[in-house]
């Protein structure tokens, strides 16, 4: 029993005869073990599930083993179980039996369950070979990464580099694209990790979960997700306030006030994303580095996830109520207060898609809070990997495909680039012409000029100064 001893390495010399070994509570002990290290091992408890991959990576086999022991345990075996608890005091929650070795040896030939009972067992959130265990998820994540990076980058260029008027709603849409771009970067980190550890993820899973890379990826993902939700709420509120202020006072909120509100949204997102770094929630509960609850996860992280989902649901309810009020005012014929109906319609599409795609995440959180996991862990993993970041690529697509402002900004950008190109070409031509003039002038001496004026041409016409081209220069009178 080596539980909670802060071990960094485990010397294996002389341990070949062990049959039971407990290593839980040693987070720094992440080295993998092999079957050859413990040839007589029957019950093994390790800090990380990845260390059980050498003894059978299929989680269903471990589940079958536990069910077999629970069904075939007879009342006569209760006394040996009590003796086991006496040998390992203070760990009554671990239900393994020393006398179960006979049962395991009898069933070894039938291959009904693995030889070694190793806990915690691997599963979809603790994979042995691949972080993305399905090619459908792998291709979906890569598609989300590529589309979000390209489309959000193009949207940022069109909004902030265009010479057109930058309205408050347009500024919020551009800021939302920046948050979605960071979501694409965090998903790209996981996709790159899956590619680099393809086929042997168990060797690196423990170090990834406890390392700084997982915390940075989780912080970036949560910050971008919360910033997108808060900015979308700000966009809906700003559209409604603009209509009310223009109708009542003839003046909409200025861009400076909207920038200050957007900065407040980013600060709130930073606070929410920093809480798991201070033990409020957890980024390293799974290799996905998300603070959302997972099956067999720590219950301490559940409260933070529930608070996070409740905050987002409150934001979506505020957005819905605000836009219902705005559309009711528009149905009464008050269109004059809204000068940019295209942006109002675009924000409505954003609200619909983001609310719809967030519903599965909220459902998973509330079901885990009630201990009702109605779907398999594979489905939960696919929702967190594909459905949760999906708005990051759908939001810019809605703007690029259906918003007329993008076509106008793109036309203005193309026109400005053409103007710059023509201006540089004309300036280059002027410089070339001026250099040729200077070289020609250098070849002509003042004696030649005097000779030109003194000698008439064959036609009897005296050429004047206007017959020759000279570079422009400033004339300075001679000093007496």
Secondary structure, 3 states (H helix, E strand, C coil): CCCCCCCCCCCCCCCCCCCEEECCCCCCCCCCCCCCCCCCCCEEECCCHHHHHHHCCCHHHHHHHHHHHHHHCCHHHHHHHHHHHHHCCCCCCCCCCCCHHHHHHHCCCCCCCCCCEEECCCECCECCCCCCCCHHHHHHHHHHHHHHHHHHHHHHHHHHCCCCCCCHHHHHHHHHHHHHHHHHHHHHHHHHHHHHCCCCHHHCHHHHHHCHHHHHHHHHHHHHHHHHHHHHHHHHHHHHHHHHHHHHHCCCCCHHHHHHHHHHHHHHHHHHHHHHHHCCCCCCCCCCCCCCCCCCCCHHHHHHHHHHHHHHHHHHHHHHHHHHHHHHHHHCCCHHHCCCHHHHHHHHHHHHHHHHHHHHHHHHHHHHHCCCCCCCHHHHHHHHHHHCCCHHHHHHHHHHHHCHHHHHHHHHHHHHHHHHHHHHHHHHHHHHHHHHHHHHHHHCCHHHHHHHHHCCCCCCCCCCHHHCCCCCCCCCCCCC
